[in-house]
Amino acid sequence: MKPAIDRLLLHSVNAANILPLTSVCNVRCVFCSNPQNPPDLETYNIPPLSLEKLAELLEFIDPTQKIVIGESVTRLNEGEPLTHPYFKSVIRLIRSRFPETPVQITTNGILLTDEVLAVLENAGNVELNISLNSVSHEKRWLLMRDSSEQRVVANLARLRQARVTFHGSVVAVPHLTGWDDLRDTIAALAETGALSTRVFLPGYTRWGKEKANFKESLWEEVHSFINKLRTEFKMPISYEPPILEDLCAQVEGIFPGSPAEKAGLRIGDRIISVNGTPVISRVDAFHRIKERGGKVTLILQRNNWSFSTCLVKKPGEAPGILMSYDVDQALLQELVHRSRRKGYKKVLLLVSSLGKKVMEKGIQALQQETEFVVRETPNRYLGGTIKAAGLLVLEDFIQALKEEKGLAGQYDAVFLPAVAFDVWGRDLRGCHYMDLARNCPIKLELA
């Protein structure tokens, strides 16, 4: 195995508690990002890892955090974990080493046989994320080159019998399948007992297939459609990425039986304060509620009516509230404190297209001596509809700085989003951010 892959495997486990199994997949989704990658992107496929290799990686697992299988935060292409020839042995190996640690597995559900379900039930404390996408025979074949929709839906019903909890996910492509299929797929997840469902907005790069392309107005249409479905199903439904204009801590879903439901919270409520402290953002509100225990006093705004309610929960217990992720107050405080410590009077922040508005609002909410100027950095290299910070490359930042006139005369420093670079400081093409820092007329840092 290549040294680069070994390093990525270790980093995936050590940094995120993600245990990669294989890049092999048993479907061919039209919206899959892997075929859309440009040829010079540094991504890697891995064969099914041996049990010996997986045992070695488990040495770096944090037993106090959930173990994640079937997702990726590195350059490793993650496949369908249940295609691993020794998947059942992998689960047994994990449980032998970590009897109590929660395990989360993302799967398309096609290979959930009786034997696999028995292993998962016996392991206990396992939660699945089921990528369903479509329950129509014709449209599922169009999207995934798979015709197992009846088997998968039947498998979902059996999960409840096996006492294995699960969440659902759907990539929304109504321009290909129609709105009825999107609703029917979400309904199937709700009816079979999914705790929640994430609806992913589709994206494509300029290398993407023509049939996957769509008008950007589709994102707004999906948002509007999901907002209507939230009133139809009790199951919380989120969409990702969210398109946010503000930091209002608005509740988008309530989990049945949760402390939030018992406290009378409803979809559309806006959280104003927690235990008397005004909240800055959605993330701030959620963390404040989750961290506290006992009676948590909330001031809510419902339509034009403000009122108080008490939410009773244990410290660290999830409150059962669904809200979009906007901006982390810890990141904002880090920007402010670092700039103050280094004496920066004016700082340029290069952010993603999706993050610009919430970052501007977040900076405005803080009192600071430093002046921050937020600039949008388009994903020019990947192109298409890509707007995420984690998919920006050094070339995008170079172009953004070229367009900023009088850089040295205006700013003391420029901050780039750290999420665009790996732990070694390299972007998705292998370019190091220091290559730009060495030629930048002002201080350049990651944040």
Buried (B, 14 or more C-beta within 10 A) or exposed (E): EEEEBEBBBBBBBBBBBBBBBBBBBBBEBBBBBBBBBBEEBBBBBBEBBEBEBBBBBBEBBBEEEBBBBBBBBBBBBBBBBBBBEBBBEBBBBBBEBBEEBEBBBBBBBBBBBEEBBEBBBEBEBBBBBBBBBBBBEEBBBBBBEBEBBEBBBEBBEBBEEBEBEBBBBBBBBBBBBEEEBBBBBBBBBBEBBBBBBBBBBBBBBBBBEEEBEBEEEBBEBBBEBBBEBBEEBEBBBBBEBBBBEEBBBBBBBBBEEBBBBBBBBEBBBBBBBBEEEEBBBBBBBBBBBBEBEEEBBBBBBBEEEEEEBEBEBEEEBBBBBBBBBBBBBEBBEEBBEBBEEEEBEBBBBBBBBBBBBBBBBBBEBBEBEBBBBBBBBBBBBBBBBBBBBEBBBBBBBBEBBEEBEEBEEEBBBBBBBBBBBBEEBBBBEBBBBEBBBEEBEBBBBEB
